Amino acid sequence: MKKKLTRILLVCLLLAAAAGLSACGEKPEAAQPAAQETAPAAAEQPAQTPEPVQVQQPEPTEAEPAEEEPEAPTRAELELPEETKAPGALETALSFVDQDAQLLLNALGEPQEKLYEASCSGPGDDGIWIYEDVTVFTYLENGVETVVDAE
């Protein structure tokens, strides 16, 4: 009896595997109820190994060769050598750090806006000069204004 149940179970598993393999890639069909009467008869027949399903691969097509685009120039190629470039407002402002702010005014002209507030680092005032391309930070004490930084 145990041997017969093992065979029935084995046949059921093989049938389920065969059904799963044959349905691979196809629309599912309505399940057909398994008749209990046919199972013992199927158990007595030798088990058949299902054939593997072959999936057709599309044939590779030759791609047309892409037209080669010219390489874009590198950033270094686009930039002028340092000797030929005029310094920007930031570079100019940074060159006046720790110097009298009047020298910077002579170089860049009047800023669009000047703001001042009491400094937390000393008895003077902190200044912010706002230009179109750069913001300059100054320190004003006893009538002398010094460039502190720029960004």
The 8 nearest C-alpha neighbors of each residue, nearest first, counted from 0:
[[1, 3, 2, 4, 5, 6, 7, 39],
 [2, 0, 4, 3, 5, 6, 7, 8],
 [1, 3, 5, 0, 4, 6, 7, 8],
 [2, 4, 0, 6, 1, 5, 7, 42],
 [5, 3, 7, 1, 6, 2, 8, 0],
 [6, 4, 8, 2, 3, 7, 9, 1],
 [5, 7, 9, 3, 8, 4, 42, 10],
 [8, 6, 4, 10, 9, 42, 5, 11],
 [9, 7, 11, 5, 6, 10, 4, 12],
 [8, 10, 6, 12, 11, 7, 5, 13],
 [11, 9, 13, 7, 12, 8, 14, 6],
 [10, 12, 8, 14, 9, 13, 15, 7],
 [11, 13, 15, 9, 10, 14, 16, 8],
 [14, 12, 16, 10, 15, 11, 17, 9],
 [15, 13, 17, 11, 16, 12, 18, 10],
 [14, 16, 12, 18, 13, 17, 11, 19],
 [17, 15, 19, 13, 14, 18, 12, 20],
 [18, 16, 14, 20, 19, 15, 49, 13],
 [17, 19, 15, 21, 16, 20, 14, 22],
 [18, 20, 16, 22, 17, 21, 15, 23],
 [21, 19, 17, 23, 22, 18, 16, 52],
 [20, 22, 18, 23, 19, 17, 52, 25],
 [23, 21, 25, 19, 20, 18, 24, 27],
 [22, 24, 20, 21, 25, 19, 52, 26],
 [23, 25, 22, 26, 21, 54, 27, 20],
 [26, 24, 22, 23, 27, 21, 28, 20],
 [27, 25, 28, 24, 22, 23, 29, 21],
 [26, 28, 25, 22, 29, 30, 23, 24],
 [29, 27, 30, 26, 22, 25, 31, 18],
 [28, 30, 31, 27, 32, 26, 22, 18],
 [31, 29, 28, 32, 27, 33, 18, 15],
 [30, 32, 33, 29, 28, 34, 18, 27],
 [33, 31, 34, 30, 35, 29, 37, 36],
 [32, 34, 35, 31, 37, 38, 36, 30],
 [35, 33, 36, 37, 32, 38, 31, 39],
 [34, 36, 38, 37, 33, 39, 32, 40],
 [35, 37, 34, 38, 39, 40, 33, 41],
 [38, 36, 40, 35, 34, 39, 41, 33],
 [37, 39, 41, 35, 40, 36, 42, 7],
 [38, 40, 42, 41, 37, 36, 7, 43],
 [41, 39, 37, 42, 43, 38, 44, 36],
 [42, 40, 38, 44, 43, 39, 37, 10],
 [43, 41, 39, 40, 7, 44, 6, 38],
 [42, 44, 41, 40, 45, 39, 6, 46],
 [45, 43, 41, 42, 46, 40, 47, 39],
 [46, 44, 47, 43, 42, 41, 10, 48],
 [47, 45, 44, 48, 10, 13, 42, 41],
 [48, 46, 49, 45, 13, 44, 50, 14],
 [47, 49, 50, 46, 13, 17, 51, 14],
 [50, 48, 17, 47, 51, 20, 16, 13],
 [49, 51, 52, 48, 17, 20, 21, 53],
 [52, 50, 53, 49, 20, 21, 48, 17],
 [51, 53, 50, 54, 20, 21, 23, 49],
 [54, 52, 51, 55, 50, 56, 23, 21],
 [53, 55, 56, 52, 24, 51, 57, 23],
 [56, 54, 53, 57, 58, 52, 24, 59],
 [55, 57, 58, 54, 59, 53, 60, 52],
 [58, 56, 59, 55, 60, 54, 61, 53],
 [57, 59, 56, 60, 55, 61, 54, 62],
 [58, 60, 57, 61, 56, 62, 55, 63],
 [61, 59, 62, 58, 57, 63, 56, 64],
 [60, 62, 63, 59, 64, 58, 65, 57],
 [63, 61, 60, 64, 65, 59, 66, 58],
 [62, 64, 65, 61, 66, 60, 67, 59],
 [63, 65, 62, 66, 67, 61, 68, 60],
 [66, 64, 67, 63, 62, 68, 61, 69],
 [65, 67, 68, 64, 63, 69, 62, 70],
 [66, 68, 65, 69, 64, 70, 71, 63],
 [69, 67, 70, 66, 71, 65, 72, 64],
 [68, 70, 71, 67, 72, 66, 73, 65],
 [71, 69, 68, 72, 73, 67, 76, 74],
 [70, 72, 73, 69, 68, 74, 76, 77],
 [73, 71, 76, 70, 74, 77, 75, 69],
 [74, 72, 76, 75, 71, 77, 70, 78],
 [73, 75, 77, 76, 78, 72, 71, 79],
 [74, 76, 78, 73, 77, 79, 72, 80],
 [77, 75, 73, 74, 78, 72, 79, 80],
 [76, 78, 74, 75, 73, 79, 72, 80],
 [79, 77, 75, 76, 74, 80, 81, 84],
 [78, 80, 84, 81, 83, 77, 76, 75],
 [79, 81, 82, 83, 78, 84, 75, 76],
 [80, 82, 84, 83, 79, 85, 78, 86],
 [83, 81, 80, 84, 79, 85, 86, 78],
 [82, 84, 81, 80, 79, 85, 86, 78],
 [85, 83, 81, 82, 79, 86, 80, 87],
 [84, 86, 87, 83, 82, 81, 88, 91],
 [85, 87, 90, 91, 84, 88, 89, 81],
 [88, 86, 90, 89, 91, 85, 132, 92],
 [87, 89, 91, 90, 92, 133, 132, 86],
 [90, 88, 92, 91, 87, 133, 93, 150],
 [91, 89, 93, 87, 92, 88, 86, 94],
 [90, 92, 88, 94, 89, 93, 87, 86],
 [93, 91, 89, 94, 95, 90, 88, 149],
 [94, 92, 90, 95, 96, 91, 149, 89],
 [93, 95, 91, 92, 96, 90, 89, 98],
 [94, 96, 93, 98, 92, 97, 103, 146],
 [97, 95, 146, 147, 93, 98, 94, 148],
 [98, 96, 146, 147, 145, 95, 99, 148],
 [99, 97, 95, 96, 145, 146, 100, 102],
 [98, 100, 145, 101, 102, 144, 146, 97],
 [99, 101, 145, 103, 146, 102, 144, 98],
 [100, 102, 104, 103, 99, 105, 144, 145],
 [103, 101, 105, 100, 104, 99, 106, 95],
 [102, 104, 106, 100, 105, 101, 107, 95],
 [105, 103, 108, 101, 107, 102, 106, 109],
 [104, 106, 102, 103, 108, 107, 101, 109],
 [105, 107, 103, 104, 108, 102, 91, 92],
 [108, 106, 104, 105, 103, 109, 88, 110],
 [107, 109, 104, 105, 106, 110, 103, 130],
 [108, 110, 104, 111, 107, 130, 105, 112],
 [111, 109, 130, 112, 129, 128, 108, 113],
 [110, 112, 130, 129, 109, 113, 131, 128],
 [111, 113, 129, 110, 128, 114, 130, 127],
 [114, 112, 128, 127, 129, 110, 115, 126],
 [113, 115, 127, 126, 128, 112, 116, 125],
 [116, 114, 126, 125, 124, 127, 113, 117],
 [117, 115, 124, 125, 118, 126, 114, 123],
 [118, 116, 124, 125, 123, 119, 115, 122],
 [119, 117, 124, 125, 120, 123, 121, 116],
 [118, 120, 121, 117, 122, 125, 124, 123],
 [121, 119, 118, 122, 123, 125, 124, 117],
 [122, 120, 123, 119, 118, 124, 140, 117],
 [121, 123, 118, 124, 140, 120, 117, 119],
 [124, 122, 140, 139, 121, 118, 117, 138],
 [123, 125, 117, 118, 139, 116, 138, 115],
 [126, 124, 138, 118, 116, 115, 137, 117],
 [125, 127, 115, 137, 114, 136, 138, 124],
 [126, 128, 136, 114, 113, 135, 137, 129],
 [129, 127, 113, 135, 134, 112, 110, 136],
 [128, 130, 134, 112, 110, 111, 127, 113],
 [129, 131, 110, 133, 111, 132, 134, 128],
 [130, 132, 133, 129, 111, 110, 134, 88],
 [133, 131, 130, 88, 134, 89, 129, 87],
 [132, 134, 130, 89, 150, 131, 88, 135],
 [133, 135, 129, 150, 149, 128, 130, 136],
 [134, 136, 149, 128, 127, 148, 133, 129],
 [137, 135, 127, 148, 147, 126, 149, 146],
 [136, 138, 146, 126, 147, 145, 125, 127],
 [137, 139, 125, 145, 144, 124, 126, 147],
 [140, 138, 144, 124, 123, 143, 125, 142],
 [139, 141, 123, 142, 143, 144, 124, 138],
 [140, 142, 143, 139, 123, 144, 122, 124],
 [143, 141, 140, 139, 144, 123, 145, 138],
 [144, 142, 140, 139, 141, 145, 99, 138],
 [143, 145, 139, 138, 100, 99, 137, 142],
 [144, 146, 99, 100, 138, 137, 98, 97],
 [145, 147, 137, 96, 100, 97, 98, 148],
 [148, 146, 137, 96, 136, 97, 145, 138],
 [149, 147, 136, 96, 135, 146, 93, 137],
 [148, 150, 135, 134, 93, 136, 92, 89],
 [149, 134, 133, 89, 135, 148, 93, 136]]
